[in-house]
Amino acid sequence: IAGITQAPTSQILAAGRRMTLRCTQDMRHNAMYWYRQDLGLGLRLIHYSNTAGTTGKGEVPDGYSVSRANTDDFPLTLASAVPSQTSVYFCASSAAQGYGYTFGSGTRLTVV
Amino acid sequence: AQTVTQSQPEMSVQEAETVTLSCTYDTSESDYYLFWYKQPPSRQMILVIRQEAYKQQNATENRFSVNFQKAAKSFSLKISDSQLGDAAMYFCAYRSAFDFGNEKLTFGTGTRLTIIP
């Protein structure tokens, strides 16, 4: 089934540890995104990539990094996790202008 | 920067009744897209309906319809004949039509809809 695969589904992480959230799509979409969802704040954009080889910062990029080595993969890395990064993280991709996103099923990350 | 406001954190409706979720947005752009997404307890984000700003006709998808008021910058979602499966968090989202190749969506904070049997 075409779509976006995120891994892991959930994770408990000790503060200060490094963590990479994985995101893979099989739809050949050019644009990919990482959002975090927090209660009362909705979804906020962390980083995005318009096409392979390019990335950009969103609304809340601090503490996160991304790479886009190919069209299909868009990993999100937390270099040194802090409790404020406890959240649900969504990866998404977009096929064409104005058609909204296809979302992954999310990763629930708890930093303790 | 564009902003999206959902002023109703929670709503409830009797099963089979109609409910309207409100959304307002702020933009200086003339062309854009608006979306409603549904997030059930499964956490999956599901596109409910999409509206193109240059189209005056309100979008409709089965029991879901929108009231798009461009001058008022309002984009409400009407759910008719509410069903238990409609219980979810609903997010309104905005996307500029001018960011070619960059589909960044700006989301509201969400409205949690409860269906009362």
Interface residues (C-beta under 8 A of the other chain):
Chain A: N30 A31 Y33 Y35 G40 L41 G42 L43 R44 L45 Y48 N50 T51 G56 G58 V88 F90 A92 S94 Q97 G98 Y99 G100 Y101 F103 S105 G106 R108
Chain B: V4 Q6 P9 Y33 F35 Y37 S42 R43 Q44 M45 L47 R50 E52 F91 A93 R95 A97 F100 G101 N102 E103 K104 L105 T106 F107 G108 T109 G110
